[in-house]
Amino acid sequence: AGLICCLSAASYMELSTVVPTRGSTYAFAYHGLGEVVAVAGATSLTLEYGLSGAGVARSWSSKFADLVGASFFVSYDGHKVQESSHDTYLDFGAAIMQIACVLIVAAGVSLSKRVINTMTVSKVILVIFLIGAGFSGTRRNVFESTDTFFADGITGVAQGTSLLFFGFIGFDEVCCMAARCVKPSYAMPRGLSGTLLGAAVLSTLAQLAMAGLAPRDDDDDDGTSFEHAFRQRNWIWATYITSIGEALLLPLVVLLSFLPQPELM
């Protein structure tokens, strides 16, 4: 997934230095292909940021509710979501989170930058903890044979890549901030490549740690999580660190989904 994103990142690096302005995909497409294509590209990018941010906000609300033992979910017909057979409910926790992120972005880039930098450093520390704890609890060698590493063959690789690709969504939004750089031709390529490579390295290490920590379950279509894997090992302390860390830091992804929107608009 990281290698595939590198192809797109190379184009972004080139275009962000040639057209160092706000708008990212809209600006690039406008200068190269015309206004109709530019609007289509900008609309796609807005949907990408909006839908991914909304999905992460709902995921955060669920994790937070589980952590504190309360539910913010109220369905439209007045019943609790656990009792509803349809996914048509208003998630108040996710809505409040998105409103808070909009207010932070509206307060200006200086405040947003401080909040994002603080949360990013904390999130990287949490990921490093998960990787270290995962490797320390490794129970099997994923490299022992081809059948072990490629358990589902090329189909499994393709499915895994398509799922992991979601984790790389957002590296392109660095381009939306090009107009705010003093030296875009210097900062943009380094920002894009650094963001993408950092995400690829941490993601790969986390996957290897998870593969060694959690036994493969052929009946589990939804996969597992570090939190679930730690609970299986009776590492309650690691489970709580993971749960609290995700509850505190997952809003960063929601905030980043709103950050480029003013520039794109």
Secondary structure, 3 states (H helix, E strand, C coil): CHHHHHHHHHHHHHHHHHCCCCCCHHHHHHHHHCHHHHHHHHHHHHHHHHHHHHHHHHHHHHHHHHHHCCCCEEECCCCCHHHCCCCCEEEHHHHHHHHHHHHHHHCCHHHHHHHHHHHHHHHHHHHHHHHHHHHHCCCCCCCCCHHHHCCCHHHHHHHHHHHHHHHHCCHHHHHHHHHHCCCHHHHHHHHHHHHHHHHHHHHHHHHHHHHHHCCCCCCCCCCCCHHHHHHHCCCHHHHHHHHHHHHHHCHHHHHHHHCCHHHHC
